[in-house]
Amino acid sequence: MSIATQCKFFGHIITVEKALAVRKAAPANNRSSLAFECIKCGKAVRPHVAGDRCKAHFVHLHRNPECQYIDPPRDF
């Protein structure tokens, strides 16, 4: 699985660090309207901060099993 560290934002490719900075700078009531898009499928994504076990990355707002770039297939 690839971890997405870039997205499209108003037609420009930006890093997850830049997306996190944009989200942080936006007023709280406007954050949900920020248009971050997957660079592979064009669907809406959101940036996630780094944690203990992973670096900062993007995830789809709504699971997209067709996009292997961000959402890996799940075994149930």
CORNOR-V51758 format. One record per backbone hydrogen bond with DSSP energy under -1.0 kcal/mol. NH is the residue of the N-H (numbers start at 1). CO is the residue of the C=O. E is the energy in kcal/mol with one decimal. If there is no record, write none. Layout:
nh & co & e
NH & CO & E
NH & CO & E
This chain:
nh & co & e
7 & 14 & -2.2
8 & 37 & -2.9
9 & 12 & -2.9
12 & 9 & -1.4
14 & 7 & -2.7
16 & 5 & -1.8
19 & 15 & -2.3
20 & 16 & -2.5
21 & 17 & -1.9
22 & 18 & -2.6
23 & 19 & -2.6
24 & 20 & -2.3
25 & 21 & -2.1
26 & 22 & -1.3
30 & 27 & -2.2
33 & 30 & -1.3
34 & 31 & -1.3
36 & 34 & -1.2
37 & 8 & -2.5
38 & 43 & -3.0
42 & 38 & -1.3
45 & 36 & -2.1
46 & 59 & -2.6
48 & 57 & -3.4
51 & 54 & -2.7
57 & 48 & -1.6
58 & 4 & -1.8
59 & 46 & -2.0
61 & 44 & -2.4
67 & 64 & -1.8
71 & 67 & -1.4
